[in-house]
Amino acid sequence: MEKFVYLKSTANLSTGGTSVDVTDMMHPENIFLCERISRVIGLDVCGVDIMAENLTQPLKENGGCILEVNAAPGFRMHLAPSEGLPRNVASPVIDMLYPPGKPSRIPIIAVTGTNGKTTTTRLIAHIVKNNGYKVGFTTSDGIYVQNHMMEKGDTTGPISAEYILKDPTVEFAVLETARGGILRSGLGFSRCDIGIITNIQEDHLGISDIDTLADLARVKATVVKSVNKESWAILNADDEYCMKLANELNCNIAYFSMDEDSETVKKLSKQGEIVAVYENGFITIKKGEWKIRVERATHVPLTLGGKAKFMIANVLAATLAAYLQGFKIEDISLSLQTFIPSAAQTPGRMNIFDFKKFKVLIDFAHNPSGYKGVEEYLSTVDATKKIGIIAGVGDRRNEDIKECAVIAARMFDHIIIRQEKHLRGRTEEEIIDLIMEGISSSERTVTYEIITKETEAIKHAINSAEDGTFITALSDVITNAIEIVQEYLDKENEEV
């Protein structure tokens, strides 16, 4: 009786093939050929399938040929061959991917604080990118990889940090880290190479059991306490709560200050500490009594000609981080000069739009400290009339909302009150009443009106602007405000 035996058309291990180790029999020319194939195709790890009578001769002599190249080869045939010596091929692959002694983690710079986090993060990312790294960074307006927005929104928590740290294309992470994310879920990373606290000011108090600046400082301290022992924490030497944290840290500490002659800076310099200072118009790094002048502040566009003092503080923090990371002074200087504040580069951070007869400034200031920074800048601005568009944020304390209104009354001649967003548990009327109470308690008498919708408030201010007017929109909805103003500016340019 005849029997039929059906044979497989392939000889794969999965279909009954056998594996025989012939590593030691491979002709050197065949080894060279396989290595060249991997380089030509661009694979660090690959499997080369060969059909030949044997591998002890060069393929060109015995008529052998290359069938295919696999990007994900199997290791089982080498680890447990049917015949021959087992080879632990996984070990050299791992050693090649993660060489012994080479860091297995990408550098992380984490930025926290009350004000200035986003700008400082963006400036550091710009410096890092200019030094040849593929940088990923998170901000309160989105997640970015190489300046490409990957996700839009307030992305300053651990999920956003994880997004960047999981991206295989990212070589350097700069992470804005806010209090909300820390309180909800932690940091998203266990250790960072540089941690920065820009400042600790009154904001978000009375929420999540954070009632005092000391409470807020403890939350912000989470970032600098995560710094590697041999790495650096950067603290604001002009902020008493930042300075109190210095004794709690178990890492190197550097500082930045707007006042070179303060007693704190003098003491730190005498101790040989590294301090970035604003002195004689320069962004300067001091090492003890030695000075390294990085760049003149007026040459740094972000400082608006040196007039925006709070921006200079952000530049000091970013410059110090770059210096401690090991970047060259000349490269840092060039990056400072090429970081142009704009609605595209720094949305909502001192964005100025120049119309023919007036100017419009949009800024994200939403707490007393932020308002004071804008006030200091506006004191240097010549204008026939200064108009402010302001709103309150519902989850701030009554005194914070009123204090913002008091500051607004100091720096504006006319105020437009708007309130359609971020009520957060309050009524629109309640917040507006607090703002009006603050304006009334000011030492200055200013005019004001209520236009609740932001779009209408901005349009009204622009349409009623006279020659020399300077409009300032302190907006909590940056995208909308920028789009409205840009539309008006584009329309004006089209009419030229």
Beta strands, then each sheet from edge to edge (+ up, - down):
strand 1: 47-51
strand 2: 65-70
strand 3: 108-112
strand 4: 135-139
strand 5: 142-145
strand 6: 148-152
strand 7: 172-176
strand 8: 192-197
strand 9: 227-236
strand 10: 252-257
strand 11: 274-279
strand 12: 282-287
strand 13: 290-296
strand 14: 351-354
strand 15: 359-363
strand 16: 385-390
strand 17: 414-417
strand 18: 447-450
strand 19: 469-474
sheet 1: 1+ 2-
sheet 2: 6+ 5- 4+ 7+ 3+ 8+ 9+ 10+ 11+ 12- 13+
sheet 3: 14+ 15- 19- 16- 17- 18-
end
